[in-house]
Amino acid sequence: MFQKQSRSRHPLQKGTSRTATSRRVKIIPKSAVILVCSFFCYGCFEGVASPEEPFCPETTVNSSVIAAGANKDSLFKVNEGEVWGFIDSNGNAIVEPRFKEVTDFSEGLAAVKSVWDGRWGYIDASGSIVIEPVFNFATPFSEGRAVVTVDGNQGLIDKSGEYVLPPTFKKITKFSQERAFVLVKDNWQLVDESGRYVTQNSFKQVRGFREGLAVFTGFNDDYDIQGYIDREGSISILAGDDFSIDIEGIGFSYGRAPVYRLRTNLLSILWGRPSRRVYGLINNAGELIIPLKYELIDIDSPCRAITIANSQYGVIDLEGNVVVQNHYNYIGDFSEGLALIQRNPGDKYGYIDGHGRLIIEPIQAIRAMPSEFSWSRNFHDGRALFRGTEGRYGYIDKSGSIVIEPNFDKAYPFKNGLARFENVDEWGYIDLSGNIVWFSDGPIDESRILNRVSKMFILSSVVRNS
């Protein structure tokens, strides 16, 4: 019988409580920040908002929602030997482990792989089979639709398991804003939630809709055309001599989208160096709002974007005003009001707020390896990962205090009140206080998880012809 597994002591450190006591880590007081800025120019930046006012609306942590388990999709994958099930945020078994593989819950359903014949179906949050396992592969639901594979072809089903589109297509994108693309011969065509073709226009490359627009290249066999189409499949923004659109980009966010132009100078031609891209931002009318002058722009929130100029990171608002000058070797995305930063190559990493003020002094190094991606240091549920001096991982809060001691060989960001950890001989989940709510003896099957993550990433990434 699958049992809730919780404990407050680490097996490798007998007698050590797993509920960490809060410990401070060199947090710079506001007065010291001013002093540092004045004399050493660590944070001498131009601001567009007064220090007394919040620069940008941020997501706040609702502890009551976290404590309540957030929602019906807030269940966590666990294994018992070779089979998988789900627990809630308290470590209680909700779905007994009995499936060969599982995906995360999405819109109240999770895709599961049968241990008997390897086929995929769907369960609800109680573990009941709601769509029988008859598919070779199944993906999470998006807007009430899911892409499934049967005999090498893809189709589209609704939550009752009925086909919206039969499994006769080579590829189908996931639904976004009530639209999806299907690959017909060598081109993509647009369908709505009922499976109806919205337009006869076809496209060579596409990406999902965001804010009512989808990026495309190749229009009705004219492969030189690129831009954005609306939900009816008509061209809304056309790229041309002024700018090009990156099919690899995510598209529109908060009314802005990155565009670029290739820039070549005489020295580049003489030395045989490739042209380089310079980026700016357009609005949803296709007007260039921020000039083409940055090496990269990443829209971060409703009111700011991360920029790179002369290989240095900075921050601007979405009108192009400088918030943080390009003086950093790295600035990550803002999360819960703070962004990871590195001042110079080789320095440790700290955090700034939306005004560019140093809030948490650089205290940790990040190694160049997959588990050390800088985005893993973003704040979630009021916690962020940090790597201790002995190379193990713990968590800090937004004041920089260590709230969970670095006792883990690997650890991952919090989500809905729990975070996954791994040690040599076990893996499991901890709560916001560092208490283990569930654990499994033996190392986690990384290959299975990484394969699943890779497939999900491919499905959500740029859709190209094979």
C-alpha positions as CSV (number, residue, x, y, z in Angstrom):
1,M,0.0,0.0,0.0
2,F,1.3,3.4,-0.9
3,Q,1.7,5.5,2.2
4,K,2.4,9.2,2.9
5,Q,6.1,9.5,3.6
6,S,7.1,12.4,5.7
7,R,9.9,13.2,8.1
8,S,11.7,16.1,9.5
9,R,15.2,14.6,9.8
10,H,17.7,13.9,7.0
11,P,18.9,10.3,6.8
12,L,22.5,11.3,6.2
13,Q,22.6,13.8,9.1
14,K,21.1,12.0,12.1
15,G,19.7,14.3,14.7
16,T,19.6,17.4,12.5
17,S,16.2,19.0,12.2
18,R,15.1,19.5,8.6
19,T,13.1,22.6,9.5
20,A,15.8,25.2,8.9
21,T,16.2,28.2,11.2
22,S,16.4,31.6,9.4
23,R,19.9,32.7,8.9
24,R,21.0,36.1,7.4
25,V,23.3,36.3,4.4
26,K,25.0,39.6,4.0
27,I,22.0,41.8,3.0
28,I,22.9,45.3,2.1
29,P,20.9,48.0,4.0
30,K,19.4,50.8,2.0
31,S,21.9,53.3,3.4
32,A,24.8,51.0,2.3
33,V,23.2,50.7,-1.1
34,I,23.4,54.5,-1.5
35,L,27.0,54.5,-0.3
36,V,28.0,51.7,-2.7
37,C,26.3,53.5,-5.6
38,S,28.0,56.8,-4.7
39,F,31.5,55.6,-4.4
40,F,31.8,52.3,-6.4
41,C,29.1,52.7,-9.0
42,Y,28.0,49.1,-8.5
43,G,24.4,50.3,-9.0
44,C,24.7,53.8,-10.5
45,F,21.7,53.6,-12.8
46,E,19.1,55.9,-14.4
47,G,15.7,55.2,-13.1
48,V,12.3,56.0,-14.5
49,A,10.3,55.6,-11.3
50,S,10.9,57.1,-7.9
51,P,12.2,54.8,-5.2
52,E,9.0,55.4,-3.2
53,E,6.8,54.0,-5.9
54,P,6.7,50.4,-7.2
55,F,8.2,50.3,-10.7
56,C,6.2,47.4,-12.0
57,P,3.2,45.3,-10.7
58,E,4.6,42.1,-9.4
59,T,3.0,38.7,-8.6
60,T,2.6,38.3,-4.9
61,V,2.8,35.1,-3.0
62,N,-0.6,34.0,-1.6
63,S,0.3,31.7,1.2
64,S,-3.3,30.7,1.8
65,V,-3.6,29.5,-1.8
66,I,-0.4,27.6,-1.5
67,A,-1.4,26.0,1.8
68,A,-4.7,24.9,0.3
69,G,-3.0,23.1,-2.6
70,A,-3.6,26.0,-5.0
71,N,-6.0,24.2,-7.5
72,K,-6.9,20.9,-9.1
73,D,-3.7,20.9,-11.2
74,S,-1.5,21.2,-8.1
75,L,-0.7,17.5,-7.7
76,F,2.9,16.2,-7.8
77,K,4.3,13.2,-9.5
78,V,5.8,10.4,-7.4
79,N,6.9,6.8,-8.0
80,E,6.9,3.5,-6.2
81,G,9.4,1.3,-8.0
82,E,8.6,1.4,-11.7
83,V,5.1,2.9,-11.4
84,W,3.9,6.5,-10.9
85,G,1.1,8.3,-9.2
86,F,0.4,11.7,-7.5
87,I,0.4,13.3,-4.1
88,D,-1.0,16.6,-2.8
89,S,1.1,19.4,-1.2
90,N,0.8,17.7,2.2
91,G,2.3,14.5,0.9
92,N,-1.0,12.6,0.9
93,A,-1.4,9.9,-1.8
94,I,-4.2,11.1,-4.1
95,V,-3.5,8.8,-7.1
96,E,-1.9,5.5,-6.2
97,P,1.1,4.7,-8.3
98,R,0.0,2.4,-11.1
99,F,1.1,4.0,-14.4
100,K,4.3,3.5,-16.4
101,E,4.6,7.2,-17.1
102,V,2.5,10.4,-16.3
103,T,2.5,14.0,-17.3
104,D,1.6,16.9,-15.0
105,F,-2.1,17.8,-14.6
106,S,-3.4,20.4,-17.0
107,E,-7.0,21.7,-17.0
108,G,-7.9,19.0,-14.4
109,L,-6.6,16.0,-16.4
110,A,-3.2,14.2,-16.7
111,A,-2.0,12.0,-19.5
112,V,-1.0,8.5,-18.2
113,K,0.8,5.5,-19.9
114,S,-0.6,2.1,-19.2
115,V,1.7,-0.6,-17.7
116,W,-0.1,-3.3,-19.7
117,D,0.2,-2.2,-23.3
118,G,2.1,1.1,-23.2
119,R,-0.8,3.1,-24.5
120,W,-1.8,6.6,-23.3
121,G,-5.1,7.9,-21.8
122,Y,-6.2,10.5,-19.3
123,I,-7.2,10.5,-15.6
124,D,-8.9,13.1,-13.5
125,A,-7.6,14.4,-10.1
126,S,-9.2,11.4,-8.3
127,G,-7.2,9.0,-10.4
128,S,-10.3,7.8,-12.4
129,I,-9.8,7.0,-16.0
130,V,-11.8,9.5,-18.0
131,I,-10.3,8.8,-21.5
132,E,-9.3,5.2,-22.1
133,P,-5.6,4.5,-22.9
134,V,-5.9,3.9,-26.7
135,F,-3.2,6.4,-28.0
136,N,0.4,5.8,-28.8
137,F,1.2,9.1,-27.2
138,A,-0.8,11.9,-25.6
139,T,0.0,15.5,-24.6
140,P,-1.5,17.8,-21.9
141,F,-4.8,19.6,-22.6
142,S,-4.7,23.2,-23.7
143,E,-8.0,25.2,-24.0
144,G,-10.0,22.0,-23.8
145,R,-8.1,20.2,-26.6
146,A,-5.2,17.8,-26.6
147,V,-2.9,16.4,-29.4
148,V,-2.7,12.6,-29.5
149,T,-0.8,10.2,-31.7
150,V,-2.2,7.1,-33.3
151,D,-0.1,4.9,-35.6
152,G,2.3,7.7,-36.3
153,N,-0.3,10.4,-37.1
154,Q,-1.7,13.1,-34.9
155,G,-5.2,14.1,-34.1
156,L,-7.0,16.4,-31.8
157,I,-9.5,15.3,-29.0
158,D,-11.8,17.1,-26.6
159,K,-12.1,16.3,-22.9
160,S,-14.7,13.6,-23.6
161,G,-12.1,11.8,-25.7
162,E,-14.0,12.5,-28.9
163,Y,-12.0,13.5,-32.0
164,V,-12.2,17.1,-33.1
165,L,-9.7,16.3,-35.8
166,P,-9.1,12.7,-36.8
167,P,-5.5,11.3,-36.4
168,T,-4.6,11.8,-40.1
169,F,-2.1,14.7,-39.8
170,K,1.7,14.6,-39.6
171,K,1.8,17.3,-37.0
172,I,-0.6,19.5,-35.0
173,T,0.3,22.4,-32.7
174,K,-1.2,22.8,-29.3
175,F,-4.2,25.2,-29.0
176,S,-3.6,28.8,-28.1
177,Q,-6.4,31.4,-28.2
178,E,-8.8,29.0,-29.7
179,R,-6.6,28.3,-32.7
180,A,-4.1,25.6,-33.8
181,F,-2.1,24.8,-36.9
182,V,-2.2,21.4,-38.8
183,L,0.4,20.3,-41.3
184,V,-1.1,19.5,-44.6
185,K,1.4,18.1,-47.1
186,D,4.2,20.7,-46.7
187,N,2.4,23.7,-45.3
188,W,0.6,24.7,-42.2
189,Q,-3.1,25.6,-42.1
190,L,-5.2,27.2,-39.4
191,V,-8.1,25.5,-37.6
192,D,-10.4,26.6,-34.8
193,E,-11.6,24.7,-31.7
194,S,-14.2,22.8,-33.7
195,G,-11.6,21.6,-36.2
196,R,-12.9,23.9,-39.0
197,Y,-10.4,25.4,-41.4
198,V,-10.4,29.1,-40.7
199,T,-8.8,30.2,-43.9
200,Q,-7.4,28.7,-47.1
201,N,-4.1,30.6,-46.6
202,S,-1.1,28.4,-45.9
203,F,2.2,29.0,-44.2
204,K,5.7,27.5,-44.3
205,Q,6.6,28.0,-40.6
206,V,4.3,29.1,-37.7
207,R,4.2,29.7,-34.0
208,G,1.2,29.7,-31.6
209,F,-1.0,32.7,-31.1
210,R,-0.2,35.3,-28.4
211,E,-2.3,38.4,-27.9
212,G,-4.3,37.6,-31.0
213,L,-1.3,37.4,-33.3
214,A,0.9,34.5,-34.6
215,V,4.2,34.8,-36.3
216,F,4.7,33.1,-39.7
217,T,7.1,32.8,-42.6
218,G,6.1,31.8,-46.1
219,F,2.6,32.8,-47.2
220,N,0.7,30.8,-49.9
221,D,4.0,29.5,-51.5
222,D,5.7,32.9,-51.4
223,Y,8.5,31.8,-49.0
224,D,10.0,35.3,-48.7
225,I,7.0,36.8,-46.8
226,Q,7.1,36.9,-43.0
227,G,5.1,38.7,-40.4
228,Y,2.1,38.2,-38.1
229,I,-1.4,36.9,-38.9
230,D,-4.6,37.5,-37.0
231,R,-7.0,34.8,-35.7
232,E,-8.7,34.8,-39.1
233,G,-5.5,33.9,-40.9
234,S,-5.0,37.3,-42.6
235,I,-1.7,39.2,-42.5
236,S,-1.8,41.8,-39.8
237,I,1.9,42.8,-39.7
238,L,4.2,42.4,-42.6
239,A,8.0,42.4,-42.2
240,G,10.0,44.1,-44.9
241,D,13.0,46.4,-45.4
242,D,12.5,48.1,-42.0
243,F,12.8,44.9,-39.9
244,S,12.6,41.1,-39.9
245,I,10.8,38.8,-37.4
246,D,12.5,36.0,-35.6
247,I,10.5,32.8,-35.9
248,E,12.5,31.5,-32.9
249,G,11.0,34.3,-30.7
250,I,8.0,33.9,-28.5
251,G,5.9,36.6,-30.3
252,F,3.9,39.4,-28.6
253,S,4.0,40.0,-24.9
254,Y,2.3,43.0,-23.3
255,G,1.7,44.7,-26.6
256,R,5.3,44.5,-27.8
257,A,7.3,42.0,-29.9
258,P,11.0,41.9,-30.7
259,V,12.1,42.5,-34.3
260,Y,15.6,42.8,-35.8
261,R,17.6,43.9,-38.8
262,L,21.0,42.5,-40.0
263,R,23.7,45.1,-39.7
264,T,26.9,44.8,-41.7
265,N,29.8,47.3,-41.9
266,L,32.8,47.5,-44.2
267,L,35.2,46.0,-41.6
268,S,33.0,43.0,-41.2
269,I,33.0,42.4,-44.9
270,L,36.8,42.8,-45.2
271,W,37.4,40.4,-42.3
272,G,34.8,37.9,-43.5
273,R,32.8,38.3,-40.3
274,P,29.0,37.5,-40.4
275,S,26.4,40.2,-40.2
276,R,25.0,40.8,-36.7
277,R,21.4,41.3,-35.6
278,V,20.2,44.5,-33.9
279,Y,16.9,44.3,-32.1
280,G,14.1,46.7,-31.3
281,L,10.4,46.4,-30.3
282,I,7.2,46.9,-32.4
283,N,3.7,47.4,-31.1
284,N,0.7,45.3,-32.3
285,A,0.1,47.8,-35.1
286,G,3.6,46.9,-36.5
287,E,5.1,50.3,-35.6
288,L,8.7,50.4,-34.4
289,I,8.5,51.7,-30.8
290,I,12.0,51.0,-29.7
291,P,14.8,51.5,-32.2
292,L,16.9,48.7,-33.6
293,K,20.0,49.1,-31.5
294,Y,20.3,46.2,-29.0
295,E,22.0,42.9,-29.4
296,L,19.0,41.2,-27.7
297,I,15.7,42.2,-26.1
298,D,13.7,39.9,-23.8
299,I,10.3,41.3,-22.7
300,D,10.1,40.5,-19.0
301,S,6.9,41.9,-17.7
302,P,4.1,44.4,-18.5
303,C,6.5,47.3,-18.1
304,R,10.1,46.3,-18.7
305,A,12.5,44.3,-20.9
306,I,16.0,42.9,-20.4
307,T,18.4,44.3,-23.0
308,I,22.0,43.5,-24.1
309,A,24.2,46.2,-25.5
310,N,28.0,45.9,-26.0
311,S,27.7,42.4,-24.4
312,Q,26.3,44.0,-21.2
313,Y,22.9,43.5,-19.7
314,G,20.5,46.3,-18.7
315,V,16.8,47.0,-18.3
316,I,14.4,49.4,-20.2
317,D,10.7,50.0,-19.9
318,L,8.4,49.2,-22.8
319,E,8.6,52.8,-24.1
320,G,12.4,52.5,-24.4
321,N,13.4,54.5,-21.3
322,V,16.4,53.2,-19.4
323,V,15.7,51.7,-16.0
324,V,19.1,50.0,-15.5
325,Q,22.1,50.9,-17.6
326,N,23.9,48.1,-19.5
327,H,26.6,47.6,-16.9
328,Y,26.0,44.0,-15.9
329,N,27.5,40.7,-17.2
330,Y,24.1,39.1,-16.6
331,I,20.5,40.0,-15.6
332,G,17.9,37.4,-15.4
333,D,14.1,37.7,-15.6
334,F,12.4,39.4,-12.8
335,S,10.4,37.1,-10.6
336,E,8.4,38.3,-7.6
337,G,10.1,41.7,-7.9
338,L,13.7,40.5,-8.0
339,A,16.1,39.5,-10.7
340,L,19.4,37.5,-10.6
341,I,22.4,39.6,-11.5
342,Q,26.2,39.2,-12.1
343,R,28.2,42.3,-12.3
344,N,31.4,41.0,-13.9
345,P,32.5,37.7,-15.4
346,G,33.5,35.4,-12.6
347,D,31.7,37.3,-9.9
348,K,29.1,35.7,-7.7
349,Y,25.4,36.3,-8.2
350,G,23.0,38.5,-6.3
351,Y,19.6,40.2,-6.8
352,I,18.3,43.6,-7.8
353,D,14.8,45.1,-7.6
354,G,12.9,46.8,-10.4
355,H,14.7,50.1,-9.9
356,G,18.2,48.4,-10.3
357,R,18.9,48.7,-6.5
358,L,21.0,45.9,-5.1
359,I,18.8,44.0,-2.6
360,I,20.7,40.8,-2.0
361,E,24.4,40.9,-2.1
362,P,26.2,38.5,-4.5
363,I,26.6,35.3,-2.4
364,Q,26.6,32.3,-4.8
365,A,28.4,31.0,-7.9
366,I,26.5,29.2,-10.7
367,R,28.3,26.5,-12.6
368,A,28.0,26.0,-16.3
369,M,25.9,22.8,-16.4
370,P,22.3,22.0,-17.2
371,S,21.2,21.8,-13.5
372,E,22.7,25.3,-13.0
373,F,20.7,27.3,-15.5
374,S,20.3,30.8,-14.1
375,W,16.5,30.7,-14.5
376,S,16.4,28.1,-11.8
377,R,17.4,30.9,-9.4
378,N,14.2,32.9,-9.9
379,F,11.9,33.4,-6.9
380,H,8.9,31.2,-6.7
381,D,6.5,31.0,-3.7
382,G,8.9,33.5,-2.0
383,R,11.9,31.1,-2.3
384,A,14.9,31.0,-4.5
385,L,17.6,28.3,-4.9
386,F,21.2,29.0,-3.8
387,R,24.3,26.9,-3.8
388,G,26.2,26.7,-0.6
389,T,30.0,26.8,-0.2
390,E,30.1,23.0,-0.2
391,G,28.3,22.7,-3.4
392,R,24.9,21.6,-2.0
393,Y,21.6,23.4,-2.5
394,G,19.2,25.3,-0.2
395,Y,16.8,28.2,-0.4
396,I,16.7,31.9,0.5
397,D,13.8,34.2,1.0
398,K,13.4,37.6,-0.6
399,S,15.3,39.3,2.2
400,G,18.3,37.1,1.5
401,S,17.9,35.0,4.6
402,I,18.7,31.3,4.4
403,V,15.4,29.6,5.2
404,I,16.2,26.1,4.1
405,E,19.8,24.9,4.7
406,P,21.9,23.6,1.7
407,N,21.4,19.9,2.4
408,F,20.6,18.7,-1.1
409,D,22.8,17.4,-4.0
410,K,20.2,18.8,-6.4
411,A,17.2,21.0,-5.9
412,Y,14.6,22.7,-8.1
413,P,12.3,25.8,-7.9
414,F,9.2,25.7,-5.7
415,K,5.8,25.3,-7.4
416,N,2.5,25.4,-5.6
417,G,4.2,25.1,-2.2
418,L,6.6,22.2,-2.9
419,A,10.0,21.8,-4.4
420,R,11.7,18.6,-5.7
421,F,15.1,17.6,-4.2
422,E,17.6,14.8,-5.1
423,N,20.4,13.1,-3.1
424,V,22.5,10.2,-4.0
425,D,20.2,7.7,-2.4
426,E,16.8,9.4,-2.5
427,W,14.6,12.0,-4.1
428,G,11.4,13.7,-2.9
429,Y,9.6,16.9,-2.2
430,I,10.0,19.6,0.6
431,D,7.6,22.2,1.7
432,L,8.3,25.9,2.2
433,S,9.8,25.3,5.6
434,G,12.2,22.6,4.4
435,N,10.3,19.6,5.8
436,I,10.2,16.5,3.6
437,V,6.6,15.7,2.8
438,W,7.4,12.7,0.6
439,F,10.5,10.8,-0.4
440,S,11.6,7.7,-2.4
441,D,14.6,5.6,-1.6
442,G,16.9,5.3,-4.6
443,P,17.8,7.8,-7.2
444,I,15.2,9.3,-9.5
445,D,14.9,8.0,-13.1
446,E,16.3,11.1,-14.7
447,S,16.2,9.7,-18.3
448,R,12.4,9.2,-18.1
449,I,11.8,12.7,-16.8
450,L,14.3,14.3,-19.2
451,N,12.7,12.5,-22.1
452,R,9.3,13.7,-21.1
453,V,10.5,17.3,-20.5
454,S,12.2,17.2,-24.0
455,K,9.0,16.1,-25.7
456,M,6.9,18.7,-24.0
457,F,9.5,21.4,-24.9
458,I,9.5,20.3,-28.5
459,L,5.7,20.5,-28.7
460,S,5.7,24.0,-27.3
461,S,8.6,25.3,-29.3
462,V,8.8,26.5,-32.9
463,V,7.0,24.2,-35.3
464,R,9.0,23.5,-38.3
465,N,8.6,21.2,-41.3
466,S,10.7,18.0,-41.1
